Amino acid sequence: MDLVDIALSSLSFLTLKEKILLKKNIDSLDSLAVLSIKDISSIIGRVINRSVWNGRETSIAARKGASIMESQHIHAVYYKDCNYPALLREIINPPYMLFYRGNIISLQKECVSVVGTRNVCKETAQSSFEFARDAACDGVTVVSGNAIGIDCFAHKGALSSGMSSSTVAILPCGIDTIVPHGHKVLVQKILESDGLVASEYIPGCPAVAWRFVQRNRLIAALSLATVVMQAPPGSGALITASFALDYNRDVVFHKSGFCSEALKISDNTEKRLRADKKNEKKLARSSHYYIEAGAPVISSYAEYKTVKHAAPGTLGMDFPGQLSFAGL
């Protein structure tokens, strides 16, 4: 890993294969910085309609990222390294590098992704905590996104197990910045428990809306199954579920996400979305839609294990193309 690798990791307009090809044609960060967008297009064999490429700014960001990595003890794993998560290599356009703090070996254990809404009800919050605790006690790593709501309860549940390397948080920004800011203590507890905090974005990279969606694809990719605890229509958790299906992973829903309080939250969300016709696509994405198409509903980790062992890799296969987000 060098400055060139850090710089290439920041080029979101290039695919993994294109970054690899570009690296073969440059010998330093300076040689990358002087390239024009026309030069890059010529090297990778694809015309890039992009006018905001700035080699100097990319160089500055890479040097800044390297400095942050050194000062904050941030590590990185290259896609060809032995510690790079094997499941991540299976997806379309995996990250060129994964930046992390903590124990990368956490992702070499069996993992389960636990996702859901920020606007969580009491029953689902408790169920998320208990599911993650029981999974961790069974030696499974709980993967989530460190967000307010379900993510937070999932991480805390895993930590409550007392098991080492019990949970992994994937961030939508450089891991020198904790999003949300109020979860700094939670992240510290994850690291103290030999867990992992990781991101595909170089240190110094801010969180913006589209990076949350891209973060969700990693949460889906890192586990053979994604458990949706509570997800109103249009929820980011359902985007994660769609990614999981695109990656031939299992998608499971938790019964608590359909309790009376959770349904009330869903109804209110649906009413708000229906007020704007632009939200038609979001309304088409609902928990009930996935369940009607074959996704199982469980009420505990014990039931999850039964479902998982009954039909691994075969759950929820018949979904229409408009629910696919893998190409984002």
Phi and psi in degrees as a GROMACS rama.xvg file:
@    title "Ramachandran Plot"
@    xaxis  label "Phi"
@    yaxis  label "Psi"
@TYPE xy
-140.383  -172.642  ASP-2
-61.4425  -34.4408  LEU-3
-62.9135  -43.1033  VAL-4
-62.3652  -42.3429  ASP-5
-62.2128  -44.0131  ILE-6
-62.4712  -45.2904  ALA-7
-63.2371  -35.0343  LEU-8
-61.9086  -26.0975  SER-9
-84.2165  -7.72009  SER-10
-88.4103  83.3221  LEU-11
-66.8622  -16.557  SER-12
-83.8918  -1.43768  PHE-13
-110.823  146.159  LEU-14
-80.5526  169.902  THR-15
-56.0416  -48.6516  LEU-16
-61.752  -37.2063  LYS-17
-69.109  -36.3423  GLU-18
-65.0737  -41.3103  LYS-19
-63.2104  -43.4589  ILE-20
-64.3224  -41.931  LEU-21
-63.9662  -40.5831  LEU-22
-62.1686  -35.0887  LYS-23
-66.007  -17.9993  LYS-24
-106.496  6.32038  ASN-25
-132.247  156.275  ILE-26
-120.235  0.0340973  ASP-27
-164.882  168.049  SER-28
-63.8304  -36.7416  LEU-29
-64.1797  -38.8147  ASP-30
-69.2862  -29.1138  SER-31
-71.3075  -42.0408  LEU-32
-62.5749  -29.6022  ALA-33
-87.8963  -5.43394  VAL-34
-69.3891  144.858  LEU-35
-92.4381  167.951  SER-36
-65.0474  -28.5011  ILE-37
-67.7304  -40.7025  LYS-38
-61.0914  -45.7962  ASP-39
-62.8721  -42.6226  ILE-40
-59.8523  -40.7287  SER-41
-65.6773  -40.6715  SER-42
-66.7224  -43.5486  ILE-43
-88.7234  -11.0683  ILE-44
77.0364  27.6913  GLY-45
-145.742  133.458  ARG-46
-74.7574  124.234  VAL-47
-103.725  114.155  ILE-48
-85.4983  75.7189  ASN-49
-141.824  124.153  ARG-50
-106.522  -1.85827  SER-51
-100.147  4.3272  VAL-52
-62.4312  130.81  TRP-53
-138.929  103.347  ASN-54
-59.4911  -37.6788  GLY-55
-65.8701  -44.3005  ARG-56
-65.422  -37.6067  GLU-57
-62.1473  -41.5686  THR-58
-63.4248  -44.2984  SER-59
-63.0766  -43.7929  ILE-60
-63.5964  -38.0279  ALA-61
-66.0079  -43.4985  ALA-62
-66.1043  -39.3166  ARG-63
-64.053  -43.6233  LYS-64
-60.3568  -42.6691  GLY-65
-63.8407  -39.0503  ALA-66
-64.3599  -42.4405  SER-67
-64.1684  -41.5098  ILE-68
-58.7471  -42.3065  MET-69
-68.5836  -43.0488  GLU-70
-74.9498  -28.1175  SER-71
-108.926  10.625  GLN-72
56.9645  46.1498  HIS-73
-93.8034  135.486  ILE-74
-109.82  172.201  HIS-75
-145.175  145.671  ALA-76
-121.97  127.007  VAL-77
-81.2126  151.331  TYR-78
-61.4715  -21.0363  TYR-79
-94.6817  -6.15486  LYS-80
-68.5939  151.887  ASP-81
-65.9881  -26.2996  CYS-82
-87.7051  -1.38345  ASN-83
-67.7247  130.829  TYR-84
-55.8947  123.364  PRO-85
-59.5821  -40.343  ALA-86
-64.4954  -27.8624  LEU-87
-69.4406  -30.2525  LEU-88
-67.9018  -18.1923  ARG-89
-78.8076  -17.8547  GLU-90
-87.5323  166.188  ILE-91
-69.3591  127.826  ILE-92
53.8587  63.9846  ASN-93
-69.3668  163.734  PRO-94
-60.8796  141.771  PRO-95
-63.7084  -40.0181  TYR-96
-143.351  157.266  MET-97
-120.888  121.659  LEU-98
-94.1144  140.953  PHE-99
-155.503  160.145  TYR-100
-127.31  139.668  ARG-101
106.873  -152.186  GLY-102
-103.963  103.214  ASN-103
-63.4666  -21.5733  ILE-104
-65.244  -17.1841  ILE-105
-54.243  -31.9087  SER-106
-87.2189  -0.575457  LEU-107
-92.2005  -8.49194  GLN-108
-82.5851  171.353  LYS-109
-63.5604  135.889  GLU-110
-122.178  153.049  CYS-111
-134.387  132.252  VAL-112
-92.2602  131.044  SER-113
-119.92  120.621  VAL-114
-135.996  164.268  VAL-115
169.689  -176.298  GLY-116
-73.5127  157.826  THR-117
-76.2459  -32.031  ARG-118
-86.982  71.6509  ASN-119
-90.6861  145.89  VAL-120
-91.2515  165.656  CYS-121
-61.1604  -44.4401  LYS-122
-64.7408  -42.5141  GLU-123
-71.4646  -34.5283  THR-124
-59.3787  -46.3441  ALA-125
-64.4283  -41.1113  GLN-126
-65.2042  -37.2601  SER-127
-64.3704  -44.7786  SER-128
-59.2127  -48.5744  PHE-129
-68.3981  -40.8016  GLU-130
-61.0065  -48.0269  PHE-131
-65.3523  -39.8712  ALA-132
-60.3891  -46.5751  ARG-133
-67.753  -36.9  ASP-134
-63.0789  -46.5066  ALA-135
-63.1641  -39.9031  ALA-136
-63.2735  -24.2108  CYS-137
-88.9629  5.61622  ASP-138
86.239  12.2978  GLY-139
-97.254  138.409  VAL-140
-84.121  129.27  THR-141
-93.5248  121.618  VAL-142
-106.463  131.283  VAL-143
-154.103  -171.053  SER-144
-111.804  12.4186  GLY-145
62.5369  16.3445  ASN-146
-82.7821  168.162  ALA-147
-65.2955  146.099  ILE-148
97.5861  -133.153  GLY-149
-54.6698  -46.1619  ILE-150
-54.5844  -47.8406  ASP-151
-59.3517  -46.8086  CYS-152
-67.1495  -33.1974  PHE-153
-66.1722  -47.6963  ALA-154
-61.0153  -44.5429  HIS-155
-65.4778  -37.8757  LYS-156
-62.7726  -44.5543  GLY-157
-61.9954  -42.4502  ALA-158
-64.205  -33.7849  LEU-159
-65.955  -16.9804  SER-160
-68.2047  -23.1792  SER-161
78.7391  3.25309  GLY-162
-81.794  144.028  MET-163
-74.3642  146.887  SER-164
54.3482  44.0467  SER-165
-87.303  -17.0412  SER-166
-150.813  152.016  THR-167
-129.771  130.614  VAL-168
-109.929  126.833  ALA-169
-105.008  124.713  ILE-170
-103.526  152.937  LEU-171
-94.3651  28.6334  PRO-172
-162.505  178.673  CYS-173
-61.4054  142.744  GLY-174
-78.7548  4.6271  ILE-175
-76.3638  -14.0061  ASP-176
-116.125  123.477  THR-177
-92.3847  123.779  ILE-178
-119.714  123.139  VAL-179
-74.8876  159.297  PRO-180
-58.9027  -34.5633  HIS-181
-69.0943  -6.20919  GLY-182
-100.045  18.31  HIS-183
-60.5778  -40.1578  LYS-184
-66.0499  -40.5023  VAL-185
-61.1483  -45.7113  LEU-186
-61.3524  -41.1549  VAL-187
-62.2021  -38.8104  GLN-188
-67.299  -36.6541  LYS-189
-60.7222  -44.9241  ILE-190
-68.4715  -38.4906  LEU-191
-66.2564  -24.1663  GLU-192
-91.2598  12.8099  SER-193
69.2683  25.9605  ASP-194
-85.7768  -159.176  GLY-195
-142.899  140.511  LEU-196
-122.618  125.783  VAL-197
-141.212  161.366  ALA-198
-160.159  151.692  SER-199
-86.8911  -4.80741  GLU-200
-95.6734  140.829  TYR-201
-67.4732  149.497  ILE-202
-53.8803  138.584  PRO-203
96.5349  -9.33527  GLY-204
-82.1968  125.724  CYS-205
-79.071  162.107  PRO-206
-84.3229  124.659  ALA-207
-130.356  165  VAL-208
-52.8876  -48.0693  ALA-209
-67.3338  -23.3846  TRP-210
-73.2311  -23.1068  ARG-211
-66.6645  -40.2978  PHE-212
-65.7068  -44.2017  VAL-213
-63.8398  -37.1579  GLN-214
-59.4091  -39.9744  ARG-215
-61.6805  -32.1652  ASN-216
-66.8495  -32.346  ARG-217
-71.9048  -39.2938  LEU-218
-58.9594  -42.7511  ILE-219
-67.3082  -38.3337  ALA-220
-72.636  -30.6789  ALA-221
-78.3516  -6.20309  LEU-222
-129.604  154.524  SER-223
-77.3013  -13.8537  LEU-224
-145.161  143.376  ALA-225
-115.089  126.419  THR-226
-104.255  117.952  VAL-227
-93.3519  115.55  VAL-228
-83.8616  -47.035  MET-229
-156.957  125.139  GLN-230
-149.851  101.594  ALA-231
-63.136  164.446  PRO-232
-53.6829  136.892  PRO-233
81.3099  2.0561  GLY-234
-65.1707  146.525  SER-235
-61.6502  -26.669  GLY-236
-63.4807  -31.8413  ALA-237
-75.6059  -26.1186  LEU-238
-66.8347  -41.0289  ILE-239
-60.8441  -41.8013  THR-240
-61.2025  -40.0277  ALA-241
-66.2327  -41.312  SER-242
-58.1972  -45.4952  PHE-243
-57.0599  -43.5381  ALA-244
-65.0513  -40.2867  LEU-245
-61.3764  -29.4251  ASP-246
-93.4369  11.8854  TYR-247
60.7371  38.5644  ASN-248
-100.927  166.751  ARG-249
-85.9229  147.486  ASP-250
-126.03  126.629  VAL-251
-129.54  142.313  VAL-252
-110.151  149.365  PHE-253
-99.3342  138.128  HIS-254
-57.9241  -35.4178  LYS-255
-62.1878  -22.0526  SER-256
-70.6314  -2.49782  GLY-257
-121.442  20.2746  PHE-258
-70.8659  169.685  CYS-259
-60.0525  -40.943  SER-260
-68.3289  -39.9557  GLU-261
-65.7677  -40.2077  ALA-262
-65.664  -34.5995  LEU-263
-63.8252  -41.5819  LYS-264
-63.0853  -42.2412  ILE-265
-63.2311  -43.6398  SER-266
-61.975  -42.8655  ASP-267
-65.0417  -38.8863  ASN-268
-65.2279  -42.3213  THR-269
-63.8994  -41.8046  GLU-270
-61.3924  -41.4803  LYS-271
-65.5227  -40.867  ARG-272
-68.1707  -36.202  LEU-273
-68.0709  -15.8228  ARG-274
-69.8918  -14.1994  ALA-275
-130.54  120.567  ASP-276
-62.9273  -18.8363  LYS-277
-66.466  -13.3453  LYS-278
-94.7678  12.3927  ASN-279
-58.6605  -39.2857  GLU-280
-66.0304  -38.7148  LYS-281
-64.7669  -38.8929  LYS-282
-68.1907  -27.0281  LEU-283
-70.9509  -16.5928  ALA-284
-103.095  101.898  ARG-285
-137.319  159.308  SER-286
-60.4468  -41.7444  SER-287
-62.0048  -34.294  HIS-288
-61.9942  -44.153  TYR-289
-66.1711  -40.2856  TYR-290
-67.2563  -41.5982  ILE-291
-62.8629  -26.6858  GLU-292
-86.5635  -1.34305  ALA-293
123.583  -2.55359  GLY-294
-69.8764  129.934  ALA-295
-73.0084  159.2  PRO-296
-118.527  127.458  VAL-297
-121.073  164.341  ILE-298
-121.057  -0.188593  SER-299
-163.058  168.528  SER-300
-65.2461  -35.9366  TYR-301
-60.0255  -41.9253  ALA-302
-67.8332  -37.2839  GLU-303
-58.1977  -44.0445  TYR-304
-62.4532  -38.2968  LYS-305
-64.1801  -46.4409  THR-306
-63.8602  -43.5827  VAL-307
-61.4659  -44.3987  LYS-308
-76.0884  -20.3864  HIS-309
-73.8945  -38.4692  ALA-310
-150.822  64.9994  ALA-311
-63.2141  133.241  PRO-312
74.8783  11.2489  GLY-313
-123.45  5.56611  THR-314
-83.257  138.654  LEU-315
59.0654  57.4313  GLY-316
-92.1328  -18.5227  MET-317
-103.774  74.2579  ASP-318
-117.503  139.09  PHE-319
-68.9312  157.454  PRO-320
-60.1595  -27.3308  GLY-321
-68.1968  -10.8382  GLN-322
-94.9782  6.89879  LEU-323
-85.0945  131.782  SER-324
-122.12  6.79209  PHE-325
-63.5312  -24.2798  ALA-326
-84.0018  -1.5324  GLY-327
